[in-house]
Amino acid sequence: MKKIFSTVFLLTLIMIITDLLSNPVEVHFINEFMITENGWKLELHTYSGGGELFSLDGGYLTSSTDTAYFKEEISFYIEDYTVITNDSMQSDLDINPEGDIISIFFEENLTDRIYFGIPDPYAVPALLYGHSMNIYHYSEGGWSHIGYYLDNSPTFGFENDTINANGNIEGFIKDSLNNPIEGVKVIYGYYDVYPGFPIFVVTNSEGYFILRDLSVLKNLEFKKEGYFAPDSSVQILPDSTVTIHIQMNAVMQISTLPESPSYNFELKQNYPNPFNSATTFNYILAEGGDVEINIYDEKGEFVSNLFKKYQAKGEYKFSWNADNLASGIYFYEIKIKDQKLSKKCLLIK
């Protein structure tokens, strides 16, 4: 009877997943998780299906190093907020509080998985005592996705809330000469499917900005005509402020090439060279395309990306500040389509 009961549970889960996959929605059952002083706590819930009693018989949890089966005769309604701890398992499940991968299986089938404290794009940071990770849903590219946010006030047994789950990112944006840049648009989300209407703040005369949002990993874009900085990923922490410093490199088109005669793709020597901290170089694009400028050390190892953006054909001037690099020989490289050029320069401090 128990085997039939758990099999019915699995079939019902498959029906829920199949139904949801026909609509662009991801299905997840681990709704909240936290590390406690005595172990861990996990909450099962799904936002679809429901109305029927299910059994956890035959199901189990895994971490990166351990496996534990649910105790027999634990039943729940899937729309409820069901709390699971080591007391719910036939044996204690060993979870690394510094970082781990937690998976839930039914009938040997992976049903859901969460990550924390490990280098993974789906992971949240290592959880502090008192912090929980909570599921949230968002839309992107016409599909419904999920992510996890951090919360200072866990809600096990109840619907998730965001009362203590917001934090700030503040920052200072300066140019290659350490001058503040006013009017930089710092984009940290979109109201609709990308690239819909952006959600942003703007730097003041001191190059300062501050934003507040849910405690998730945010991708920040920095937009100002004539300047470029790579996107930056920043983890927001609940009831906290994270401070960042961004350097934007100046890049400007100094001439537009006529249709004829034809021009060659060209990268010119930087000036001054040798240089102390700041230098400038020009380049010519014979055609438009996605341009990338990278820095390499004298061993040919990648150091940093300075620019990555579409540019029309023409002649450009690029300013680079190397304050964060040690003295030595470097190569600056420009790439467009399947072409690339590089030049050697000498940084002396």
Buried (B, 14 or more C-beta within 10 A) or exposed (E): EEEEBBBEBBEBBBEBBEEBEEEEBBBBBBBBBBBBEEBBBBBBBBBEBBEEEBBBBBBBBBBEEBBBBBEEEBEBBBBBBBBBBBEBBEEEBBBBBEBBBBBBBBBEEEBBBBBBBBEEEBBBBBBBEBBBBBBBEEEEEEEEEBBBBBBBBBBBEEEBEBEBBBBBBBBBBBBBEEEBBBBBBBBBBBEEEEEEEBEBBEBEEEBBBBBEBBBBBBEBBBBBEEBBBBEBEBBBBBBEEBEEEBBBBBBEBEEEBEEEEEBEBEBBEBEEBEBEBBBBBBBBBBBEBEBBBBBBBEEEEEBBEBBBEEBEBBBBBBBBBBEEBEEEEBBBBBBBEEEEBBBEBBBEE
